[in-house]
Amino acid sequence: MFINKAKIIPILDIYLIQQLIPPFLFGVGAFTSIGVSVGTVFELVRRVAESGLPLTVAARVFLLSMPEFIVLAFPMATLLATLMTYSRLSSDSEIIALRSVGISIYRLVIPALMMSLFITGMTFAFNELLVPTANYEARITLEQALENDTPPFRERNILYTDYGNVEQPDGSEEEVLKRLFYAEQFDGEQMRQITVIERSRGAISQIINAQSATWNPSINKWDFYEGTSYIIGSDSSYNNVVRFEHKELNLPRTPLDLTQESRDYGEMNIAQSLEQLELVKATSDEEEVQKLKVRIQQKGSLPFVCLVFGLVGAALGTSPKNTGRATSFGISVLIIFGYYLLSFITGAMGQLGFLSPFMSAWIPNFLGLGIGGWLLFRAAN
C-alpha cells in the first residue's frame, strides 16, 4: 500500500502542535502560580498585615508582578510540554508507528522546535516591552503606598571621573584621568560644594571650587556660582587665580545623570541597561560595570532557554519508555534546577571576572543544546 508522506507530514505538524499547546498552557499556569506565591504573595500579605497596605494597592502590585513570573514560566512550561507530549506519544507507540512509515525522529521534533522558537520570540518581546515597565510600576506603587520618604536621587557625594587617551613620549597612548567632578550635596535641583579638577596631558591644569552649580538645559552647560578658578602651570605653580560670582562651564551632563535613582536590573530592558552601563563606567566602579555587562548578556540569553528546553524535552520524550505526567513533571523540575544552578554559577564567575560576560551568560545554553543534540542522536539510533 502506497502512503503519501507529503500529505502525512503537514497533518503531523498540526497534530503535534495541537498536542503541545495544552500542557504548555498548564505549565505556564502552574509555574507562574508557584513563582507568584513564593515571590510576591507572601510578601504582600505581610505588608497588608504589618504595614497596613491597602488591599487595592496589594492587588495592583500583584497584577504588575505577574508578567515577570509568566516570562520565567515560559521556558519551564516549554520543557514540560515537550517532555509530556513526546513521552505520551512514545508510550502509546505512536512514535514507533510513525517511524515505521519512514518518518525520522529528527523530523518528529521539528514541530517542538518551531513552537520553542515562537515562545523564544514571545519571551524576548515580554522581557523588553512589558516586564521592565511592570516591575518599575510595581515598585513605585508599593513605595508610594508605604509613604517611603527616600528621595529619588542621590543626596551626597556625587563623583564623576572622565578618562581619555594621552600620547606618551614614546608615541604610545595611555588612558589617564582627564577630569574629576565632585559635589558634596544635591537637593534635586542644585549641587553644592563643588570641586572640578581638569588635567591636560597627564598633569593638573585647572582647579575650580564653587559654592553651588546647576545644569542649564537651554545651552547644555553648567552654571557655577560663587567660586574660584585656579590655573596651574606646567611647573605646578598657580599662574592665575580668578574669583567669580557666575561662570558657565562646558562640562558633560553626566554628573547630574549619576544623581538620578537608577532602576534595578529587572526594571530595565537591554537599551536602558546599555545606557546605564555608560553611566556606571563614568564612576569607574569596575565591579558594577562587570556585573551590568553580565546582566545585559543574560537578558539576551534568557529567551533562548525556551529553545534549549524544547530540544531537551523532545529528545527525552522520544526515548522508548513509559513516562507519566507526574514523572514528566519531576524530571522537568530536576532539569530546571540543574540549568538554573549552572546559570547562577557561571553568572557569578562572570561577575568575578573568571569568565567573559558573553560566556558566563551563554555557556548554559550552549551546554544544554549540546546535551539535547546528543540525546536526540541517541533516540534516533
Buried (B, 14 or more C-beta within 10 A) or exposed (E): EEEEEEEBBEEBBEBBBEBBEEBBEBBBEBBBEEBBEEEBBEBBEEBBEEEEBEEEBBEBBBEBBBBBBBBBBBBBBBBBBBBBBBBBBBBEEBBEEBBEEEBEBEBBBBBBBBBBBBBBEBBBEBBBEBBBBBBBBBBBBBEEBEEEEEEEBBEEEBBBBBEEEBEEEEEEEEEBBBBBBBBEBBEEEBBBEBBBBBBEEEEBBBBBBBBBBEBEEEEEBBBBBBBBBBBBEEEEEEEEEEEEEEBEBEBBEBBBBBBEEBBEBBBBBBEBBEEBBEBBBBBBBEEBBBBBBBBBBBBBBBBBBBBBBBBBBBBBBBBEEEBEBEBBBEBBBEBBEEBBEBBEBBBEBBBEEEBBBBBBBBBBBEBBBEBBEEBBEEBBE
